[in-house]
Amino acid sequence: MIGIQDSTTNHFGSLIRSGGKYIIPKFQRDYSWDVEQWDDLWQDIENMIAESGDHYMGYLVLQTLKGKDCQIIDGQQRFTTISILILAAIKSIQKLVDQEIEVDENERRIKTLKDTYIGNVDPVTLEYDNILVLNRNNDAYYKDYIVKLGELKVRNTSYTEKLMRKCFEWYENKLTGKFSTGRDYAEFITTVVDNLFFTIIRVNNEMNAFRVFETLNARGVQLSSADLLKNYLFSLVDTTSQISDRIATLEDKWSSLTKNIQAEKLPDFIRYYWNSKHKTVRSSELFKAIRDNIKSEEQVFVLINEMISYSDVFMALRSSTDELWQGNREITDNIELLNIFNLKQPYSVLMAAYKCLDIQSFSKLLNDIIIVGFRYSVICGKNPNDIERIYNTIAVQISSTKTYTKSHLKSVYVEDTEFIPAFDQKSMVENSRNTKIIKYILGKIERFNGSLRDVNDGSELDTIEHILPQNPGVEWGDENYDFDSLIYRLGNMCLLEKKYNKDLQNASYEKKKAIYLESSFVTTSSIPAEYPVWDRNTISKRQQKMGRSAKGIWKIEF
């Protein structure tokens, strides 16, 4: 592998006892592991000890510096967490000292363990010269509080510092009372560090961090496009002393971006942003496309400033209650539908539209996209990759021309000849998402048929009634029904007030008809007169009638 000095497999103890420091670059991401990852590691260690075996921790990518020192290019979350675990175990020995248990022996153990796995104390300043050096947002808290095993600062701490404190306390709680002697705790630490194995990849000084990421990603080490991009952008910024601190400015801007966009969503955001302005790229091609277009410091800062600007829109598209939509009920309702329908493919075009069009044009486009998405995705279930490419093309058009017309969407609009047959056969099994969609469909058809009745989307007032019950009794017979294929057909569902629904359960159709007549929903109260019996043909007939309404409701006139 070009630029790779060596690739070996070794245990954590061998690394930490090598005599060098392990430095997390100041622009690397902050500590972000939470209880799920802490517990996974703990369970792995418990199983490893119970089986007297070892545990593989994955890749650790190191870039060599002067002497034995290294930068941690990938693996800092695991390296940091193991170090905090070691300190929590040392704290358990300190508690034995506080209880005056084997004081001399345990104090020697603490000093030896800290010298070996944490760092030495400067005799003048009494500060630790740590083996692990964290990034600029984490190192001070790690050095001043966690390593010193004193009272951990709680007030005026950042989110990432709180995670570090909680990590220490979580492992401290797990270790409290686990062993009765300092010797046992020391053996626990030694067992952990000597049986957690990494594949260690070392790269030389000449190879930039972004290039390491790129090469490893191509060879199957799963590093996100956001990690690749971040390291590449930082590699383009001049860090010489003659220039104002541009790297610090970029750090602040990247921090602003990641504050807006949660880490796991950042690769998706970057792709949607890029595709709103450029030819469509897949996730696997994203870093290469950006690298081929961004070559200078000036372009780096243009890119990061635009991404910060677009990040607000991206996050707002994920929530109908976002303050960006306050005061506009039509947009709020459609953003809610965008998320109920789970439509992410339009993100690029909607981001471009919000930034490049007036709010009325944005609202009009959003409404059209809801109609297109309902026909294309909700009812017809067509390939989302095909529609995303077209949305991205429209996004580029909007970004360049600052205009939008309906004709842009014609190529992804499912025509009636395909939509109506699909609607006539549509079945939807209820779950948290589908229940909202079914209520939405039935409510729109209710209003289309002249009712002024709004549907209560919660469970307090209105429910979905299955005319042929989900658990039909003997009164429904067993000859004329293929129950599984009929129960979840849209034609078998209607809206009904909860006060009526609770009395019906699996009642016969004759009993249900009497209740339906009392409903304030016109599409429900009309059922008894229109359909004297309820069978397969009736369900199909009613669903076809609903389809004729749907044709007029979800329609764009080109």
Buried (B, 14 or more C-beta within 10 A) or exposed (E): EEBBBEEEEEBBBBBBBBEBBBBBBBBBBBBBBEEEBBEEBBEBBEEBBEEEEEBEBEBBBBBBEEEEBBBBBBBBBBBBBBBBBBBBBBBBBBBBBEEEBBEEBBBEBBEEBBEBBBBEBEEEEEEBEBBBBBBBBBBEBBBBBBBBBEEBBEEEBEEBBBBBBBBBBBBBEBBEEEBEBBBEBBEBBBBBBBBBBBBBBBBEEEBBBBBBBBBBBEEEBEBBBBBBBBBBBBEBBEEEEEEEEBBBEBBEBBBBBBEBBEEEBBBBBBBBBBBBBBEBBEEEEBBBBBBEEBEEBEBBBEBBEBBBBBBBBBBBBEBBEBEBBEEBEEBBBBBBBBBBBEBBBBBBBBBBBBBBBEEEBBBBBBBBBBBBBBBBBBBBEBEBEEBBBBBBBBBBBBBEEBEBEEEBBEEBBBEBEBBBEBBBBBBBEBEEEBBBBBBBBBBBBBBBBEBEBEBBBEEEEBBBBBBBBEEBEEEBEEEEBEEEEBBBBBBBBBBBBEEBBEEBEBBBBEEBBEBBEEBBBBBBBBBBEEBEEBBBEBBBEBBBBBBEBBBEBBEEEE
